[in-house]
Amino acid sequence: MGLSVETVGVLLLVAAVVAMLARRFGVPYSVGLVVAGIGLALLPVLPHIELTKQLIFTVLLPPLIFEAAIQIRWRELRRELVVIITLATVGVAISAAATAIGMHYLAQWGWISAVVFGVLIAATDPVSVIATFKDAKVHGRIRLLVEAESLFNDGTAAVALAIVLALLAGKSVGPLGAAKSFLIVSLGSLLCGAVVAGLVLLLIGATKDHLVEMTFSIVAAYGSFLTAEHFHLSGILATLTAGLVMGNVGHLAISLAGRRAVVELWEFAAFVANSLVFLLIGMRVAHQSYRPVLLPAAIAIVVVTLGRALAIYPLSLLFAKSERRIKPTHQHILFWGGLRGALALALALGLPPDMAQRQEIITVAFAVVAFSILVQGMSIAPVLRRTASGDAD
């Protein structure tokens, strides 16, 4: 069943109450929402709501990515770009490979299922990461590294999964062809986002009405995403680019009142999207039957965590002698703060119906996400406060 107006109203009421309680008791907001979602699922009052790729990917993800992107300053991002791109490309490849190997040899999954699962679960989720960092009031370099890496590697994982599925569909794409496709899709997505944002800013420049400016910002967020997806590019990378352009160049076209209104609009939109995402994840987790996949799920949690460690610590050594050196404490946060969430679930739910072990992959993905949010999400906040709060390095 889809989301009705009445159901959305109830979920937002629950989210507002959870937000107040979470702040009072010092519990991460995202964890509180998932627990509340599990509780709601056990009540006979609310109808069963189907969590689909379309709902997560097309409706809820664009505002979360766009809101995070407009807050990132290009000057700061440029200094860290080499580190971020390395973690978001080579790191995702290492993490996906480690997970695939572990699921094949330890869980006895076929190579196809293991590789697909490894790729889709490799990306850390900006929805979970950004919510946790906001809760902990973390700023400085570590927040930029974790949030930007999470945003970029989402696009990497989505593009990589599309290429893997194309290979499985029988398309003859060799290693060079796969690399070429990856570059074309990535660069095409970045260009798409920049073009859409540029056109929107041209239109905004013709008005000083902050309501119209807010409306155009919505067009930029969803327009970049949907345009990129229409041309089989990455909506995530396109929306990320549009957000970066709007956040860094927008002041040239948007009025002062409009800039304030746009920031407040997207803070609220992100709050609503976050609330719905985590509540729906909790409700789906509660309805999911894990008994048939307990062993593969346990193995997946271990190998996914190990894969993240292999992606962070060795790659951090590459920058040990440079000015971009990553502190050991920051490496630990990058490792344990690599939460999984809505994006992995959207990619899993969007797998072809005839995909080998499709239902098992989806169920195990939900188990990994549940562990990530409830266990890592609960334990990362104290670590963040002790090691990174107020760190401006």
C-alpha positions in Angstrom: 0.0 0.0 0.0 1.3 3.5 -0.8 1.5 6.5 1.5 -1.9 8.2 2.0 -2.2 11.8 3.4 -3.6 10.4 6.6 -0.7 8.0 7.0 1.9 10.7 6.3 0.2 12.9 8.9 0.4 10.1 11.6 4.1 9.4 10.7 5.1 13.1 10.9 3.3 13.3 14.3 5.3 10.3 15.5 8.5 11.8 14.1 8.0 15.1 15.9 7.4 13.4 19.2 10.4 11.1 18.7 12.5 14.1 17.9 11.6 15.7 21.2 12.2 12.6 23.2 15.4 11.8 21.4 16.8 15.2 22.2 15.7 14.9 25.9 17.2 11.5 26.4 20.3 11.9 24.2 19.4 9.2 21.8 20.3 9.6 18.1 17.2 10.7 16.2 17.7 8.1 13.5 17.8 5.3 16.0 14.7 6.6 17.8 12.8 6.7 14.5 13.7 3.1 13.5 12.7 1.9 16.9 9.4 3.8 16.7 8.9 2.4 13.2 9.3 -1.1 14.6 6.8 -0.3 17.3 4.3 1.1 14.8 4.5 -2.0 12.7 3.4 -4.1 15.6 0.2 -2.0 16.0 -2.9 -3.1 14.0 -3.9 0.6 13.5 -1.7 1.6 10.6 -1.9 -0.2 7.3 1.1 -2.1 5.9 3.1 0.4 3.8 5.2 -0.9 1.0 8.8 0.4 1.0 9.8 0.5 -2.7 12.8 1.7 -4.6 10.6 4.3 -6.3 9.6 5.8 -3.0 13.1 5.9 -1.6 15.0 6.7 -4.8 12.7 9.2 -6.5 10.8 10.9 -3.7 12.9 10.9 -0.5 16.5 10.7 -1.6 16.8 13.9 -3.8 15.9 16.4 -0.9 18.4 14.6 1.4 21.2 14.8 -1.1 20.4 18.3 -2.2 20.2 19.7 1.3 23.5 18.2 2.3 25.2 19.4 -0.9 24.1 23.1 -0.6 25.8 23.2 2.8 29.2 22.1 1.5 31.5 24.9 0.6 33.5 24.3 -2.6 36.7 25.9 -1.2 36.7 23.3 1.7 35.7 20.5 -0.6 38.4 21.3 -3.1 41.1 20.9 -0.4 39.8 17.4 0.4 38.7 16.3 -3.1 41.6 13.9 -3.7 41.0 12.1 -0.4 37.2 12.0 -0.9 37.4 10.7 -4.5 39.9 8.1 -3.5 37.7 6.8 -0.7 34.6 7.1 -2.9 36.0 5.1 -5.8 38.9 2.8 -4.8 37.4 2.5 -1.3 34.0 1.4 -2.7 35.7 -1.2 -5.0 37.8 -2.6 -2.1 34.7 -2.8 0.2 32.6 -4.4 -2.5 35.3 -6.9 -3.4 35.9 -7.9 0.3 32.1 -8.3 0.9 31.6 -10.4 -2.3 34.5 -12.7 -1.5 33.3 -13.2 2.1 29.7 -13.9 1.0 30.9 -16.4 -1.7 33.3 -18.4 0.5 31.6 -18.1 3.9 27.9 -17.8 3.1 28.2 -20.1 0.1 26.5 -17.6 -2.2 27.0 -17.8 -5.9 29.4 -15.3 -7.4 26.6 -13.3 -9.1 24.6 -12.8 -5.9 27.8 -12.1 -3.9 29.1 -9.5 -6.3 25.7 -7.7 -6.6 25.3 -7.6 -2.8 28.8 -6.4 -2.3 28.4 -3.5 -4.7 25.0 -2.4 -3.4 26.0 -2.6 0.2 29.4 -0.9 -0.2 28.2 2.7 -0.3 27.7 4.4 3.0 24.3 6.2 3.2 24.2 10.0 3.5 20.7 9.7 5.1 22.1 7.9 8.1 25.5 9.6 8.3 24.3 13.2 8.0 21.5 12.6 10.5 23.9 11.2 13.0 26.4 14.0 12.6 23.7 16.6 13.0 22.6 14.9 16.2 26.1 15.0 17.6 26.7 18.6 16.5 29.9 17.7 14.8 31.7 20.2 12.6 35.1 20.7 11.0 37.1 18.5 8.7 35.9 15.2 9.9 32.3 16.1 9.1 33.2 17.2 5.7 35.2 14.1 5.0 32.5 11.7 6.2 29.5 13.5 4.6 31.1 14.3 1.3 32.6 10.8 1.0 29.2 9.3 1.7 27.5 11.5 -0.9 30.1 10.8 -3.6 30.4 7.0 -3.0 26.6 6.7 -3.3 26.9 7.8 -6.9 29.8 5.5 -7.4 28.0 2.4 -6.0 24.8 3.2 -8.0 26.8 3.5 -11.3 28.8 0.4 -10.5 25.7 -1.6 -9.8 24.1 -0.5 -13.1 27.2 -1.7 -14.9 27.2 -5.0 -13.0 23.6 -5.6 -13.8 24.2 -4.7 -17.5 27.0 -7.4 -17.6 24.6 -9.9 -16.0 22.0 -9.1 -18.6 24.4 -10.4 -21.3 25.8 -7.1 -22.6 29.4 -7.7 -23.8 31.3 -5.1 -21.8 34.9 -5.8 -21.0 37.1 -4.2 -18.3 37.9 -1.2 -20.5 34.3 -0.9 -21.7 33.1 -1.0 -18.0 35.6 1.7 -17.1 34.5 3.8 -20.1 30.9 3.4 -19.1 31.7 4.4 -15.6 33.4 7.6 -16.7 30.7 8.5 -19.2 27.9 8.0 -16.7 29.8 9.8 -13.9 30.9 12.8 -16.1 27.5 12.9 -17.8 25.7 13.0 -14.4 28.0 15.8 -13.2 27.3 17.8 -16.4 23.6 17.2 -16.1 23.4 18.5 -12.6 25.5 21.6 -13.4 23.4 22.4 -16.5 20.1 22.1 -14.6 21.4 24.2 -11.7 22.8 26.8 -14.2 19.4 27.1 -16.0 17.5 27.4 -12.7 19.9 30.1 -11.5 19.3 32.0 -14.8 15.6 31.9 -14.1 16.0 32.9 -10.5 18.0 35.9 -11.6 14.9 37.3 -13.2 13.0 37.5 -9.8 13.4 38.7 -6.3 10.4 36.9 -4.9 11.7 34.5 -2.3 8.7 32.1 -2.8 9.6 31.8 -6.5 13.2 31.3 -5.6 12.3 28.5 -3.2 10.2 26.9 -5.9 13.0 27.0 -8.4 15.3 25.3 -5.9 12.9 22.4 -5.7 13.0 22.3 -9.5 16.8 22.1 -9.4 16.8 19.2 -6.8 14.2 17.0 -8.5 14.8 18.2 -12.0 18.5 17.3 -11.9 17.7 13.9 -10.5 14.9 13.0 -12.8 16.7 14.3 -15.9 19.8 12.3 -15.2 17.7 9.1 -14.5 15.8 9.7 -17.8 19.1 9.6 -19.7 20.3 6.5 -17.8 22.8 8.6 -15.8 23.1 8.8 -12.0 20.5 11.0 -10.4 22.5 11.0 -7.2 25.5 12.5 -8.7 23.4 15.0 -10.7 21.5 16.2 -7.6 24.8 16.4 -5.7 26.3 18.6 -8.4 23.1 20.8 -8.6 23.3 21.3 -4.8 27.0 22.2 -4.9 26.3 24.7 -7.7 23.3 26.2 -6.0 25.1 26.4 -2.6 28.3 28.0 -3.9 27.2 30.1 -6.9 23.6 30.7 -5.9 24.3 33.9 -4.0 25.1 35.6 -7.4 21.4 35.2 -8.4 19.4 34.5 -5.3 18.3 37.4 -3.1 19.3 37.6 0.6 15.8 36.8 1.7 15.7 34.0 -0.8 18.9 32.5 0.4 17.6 32.3 4.0 14.2 30.9 2.8 15.9 28.3 0.6 18.1 27.0 3.5 15.1 26.8 5.8 13.0 25.1 3.2 15.6 22.4 2.6 16.3 21.9 6.3 12.6 21.2 6.8 12.4 19.0 3.7 15.4 17.0 4.9 13.7 16.6 8.3 10.5 15.3 6.7 12.4 13.0 4.3 14.6 11.7 7.1 11.7 11.0 9.3 9.8 9.1 6.7 12.9 7.1 5.6 13.8 5.9 9.1 10.2 5.2 10.2 9.6 3.2 7.1 12.8 1.3 7.5 11.8 0.4 11.0 8.4 -0.8 9.9 9.9 -2.9 7.1 12.5 -4.4 9.5 9.7 -5.4 11.8 7.8 -7.2 9.0 10.9 -8.9 7.6 11.5 -12.6 8.5 15.1 -13.2 9.2 15.0 -16.8 10.4 15.8 -18.4 7.0 18.9 -16.1 6.6 20.3 -15.8 10.1 23.7 -17.2 9.2 24.1 -15.3 5.9 23.0 -12.1 7.7 25.5 -12.6 10.5 28.3 -13.3 8.0 27.2 -10.2 5.9 27.4 -7.9 9.0 31.0 -9.2 9.7 32.3 -9.0 6.1 30.6 -5.6 5.4 32.3 -4.2 8.5 35.6 -5.8 7.6 35.3 -4.5 4.0 34.8 -0.9 5.3 37.9 -1.3 7.5 39.9 -2.5 4.5 38.7 0.5 2.5 39.6 3.1 5.1 42.8 2.2 6.9 45.0 1.1 4.0 43.9 4.0 1.8 44.5 6.5 4.6 48.2 5.4 4.6 48.4 6.9 1.1 48.1 10.4 2.6 50.1 9.8 5.8 53.1 11.8 4.6 51.1 14.6 3.0 49.2 17.7 4.3 46.0 15.8 3.7 47.0 13.3 6.4 43.9 11.7 8.1 44.3 11.5 11.9 43.9 8.0 13.4 40.9 9.2 15.4 39.3 10.5 12.1 40.1 7.1 10.5 38.2 5.4 13.2 35.2 7.7 12.7 35.3 7.2 8.9 35.3 3.4 9.5 32.6 3.1 12.2 30.6 6.0 10.8 30.2 4.2 7.5 26.5 3.5 8.2 24.3 1.8 5.7 20.7 2.8 5.1 18.0 3.8 2.6 20.2 3.8 -0.5 21.3 0.2 -0.1 17.7 -0.9 0.4 16.6 1.1 -2.6 19.2 -0.6 -4.8 18.3 -4.0 -3.4 14.6 -3.5 -3.9 15.3 -2.4 -7.4 17.0 -5.6 -8.5 15.5 -7.5 -11.4 12.7 -9.9 -10.5 14.5 -12.8 -12.0 17.8 -12.0 -10.1 19.3 -15.1 -8.5 18.7 -15.1 -4.7 17.0 -11.7 -5.0 14.8 -12.1 -1.9 17.7 -13.4 0.2 19.8 -10.4 -0.9 17.0 -8.0 0.1 16.5 -9.6 3.5 20.2 -9.7 4.3 20.5 -6.1 3.2 17.8 -5.2 5.7 19.6 -7.0 8.4 22.9 -5.1 7.7 21.0 -1.8 7.6 19.3 -2.6 10.9 22.6 -3.5 12.6 24.2 -0.4 11.1 21.6 2.1 12.3 20.8 0.5 15.7 24.3 -0.7 16.7 26.7 1.7 14.9 24.2 4.6 15.1 23.9 4.3 18.9 27.7 3.9 19.5 29.1 6.4 17.0 27.6 9.5 18.7 29.7 9.3 21.9 32.8 8.6 19.9 32.0 11.6 17.7 31.5 13.9 20.7 34.8 12.8 22.3 37.0 12.9 19.3 35.6 15.3 16.8 33.2 17.8 18.3 34.4 21.3 17.4 37.4 19.9 15.5 38.1 22.3 12.7 41.2 20.7 11.3 
